[in-house]
């Protein structure tokens, strides 16, 4: 029993860290622009496919193609911002809501067209296998993915708090009009945040590709969960998204183990409902 | 002047008459085909679509095959009318099953429906055909409840999960009797929609009747990002045999998680997901030794040349071997075309009557069945039979019933990483 408890704790933590990284990308975009990026899950899918094609076409191991995923998705994020999102920023609320939805459908269907709906796996990654600690098994790629996610999240926090550009992003997040008055080019900040948010989820995709299967619709469930995490942590709060991501990972595995696996996502969303009931602004929101 | 008038009148008459004359020559019979062509299991839907398309090619063209209507072009009793499939995408969701059937019937004017692979989708879709009084021939969805409802317009040619569940337990008994390999405990793992829950129910019933102890019953949502808690529970329960009803994504995820967490029962018997064409390319040798229920296996072609011939055609058209999904969806168009041909009309009630009188002999199906004949009450084809295949060297090989086996069963499951 206790062995399985430790096992489930470890698994919850491992998946939770990756959830965090995905959710941080989403919450950053939301915080700065007040736009819900419905295509977030599809960006994750693109990150995973980037890693897969680097491996298949150029024999680059997923661990080394992580920067490629980040750069590619950053570029894509900026382009999508410039050519789609920025056009509707001043439009009606509904237009803002549906624009990323359209991008999502476009990306998922393009992926089906280009790469078929088949499932792919990176069959022999450099980092594979499991560590055995008694009866507790820990998957090596999962450890790499979660440690990597934590490092990237930490780097983002440093960037935001220590650099001028980072501070400009935070300032815009706090108050767009004041930031504009202080001479911050908020349009540039928007593009940058959209790019960084996309890069983060692309990197998460690169990590996930080390052990998860890859197919055009893979982003769906991760996307839904990351919405719940962002709301749970508080919209726009990066530390909130980080904590909530790990919390959701733990609740999901422990809840599934001790209650009933069929209800594990129900338990996650119940937790979310409880938090919004008592703290509508989320764990770390304001 | 008068001459010119006559000429133009004749020309005008010819113009008016031409379309009518065209309508007289071979008609087109439109049939709606529902499959999950996008969404989570789009790869499966594509595969089903190929099976149905090949069947229609054979019906419409001239082929020297022992299949209904293969030797003639089109439907001879309807002046060589050709079948045309109108595909609709269910996205794997029950609500679309219902909506798409309504659209196909009212707007596309199809005369019958085939599909829809998933039992949950087939359930809602067949409610629509029942209401609109249009025949629905199913040869892929397997939940027993579909034919337990006593629907008038719904027919199923393929075996259902109740008989598959009995097969799996019978296999365990045969292993004990013939091969002296005895097991006592079973864990049931199932995805929690219509299909998985009903399999679990049927397996539990059959296991109890067979005198096996069910040590765990775990249901889960197929669309999961992580299944470590499910596998943790399985490890805790220590079953000798795992019986798993899954779709494709969860089959891949579970296989990987079994390996990662070191869950190793004596045998894994499974349904559906493990036999999808996308499964083996994703898990490769980790799939070896797993047993899957099936209706179709290419190695049956040795005893039944028809299977090999159909597979040749399939390979020529799509470049891959025929999978179990494609083989299942292959059957419905034949059953339907045969009935319409005998009814000599596409009028719904006449087709219904013809379907009820269906009697396709065993040598005209690509399975080890005794034929196709619908039960007058449930409309289930009781002559349909399942087989068990085992993944050996990344191929599906028939291992049960022992008299049609192409190879011996690998037993017990070898350790992960040594397969």
Interface residues (C-beta under 8 A of the other chain):
Chain A: X1 X4 X7 X8 X11 X15 X109 X112 X116 X117 X118 X119 X120 X121 X123 X130 X132 X137 X139 X142 X211 X213 X215 X216 X217 X220 X221 X222 X225 X249 X252 X253 X254 X255 X256 X257 X260 X261 X262 X264 X265
Chain B: X38 X39 X40 X42 X43 X46 X192 X218 X219 X220 X221 X223 X224 X225 X226 X227 X228 X229 X230 X232 X233 X235 X236 X248 X249 X252 X253 X256 X260 X261 X262 X278 X279 X281 X282 X283 X284
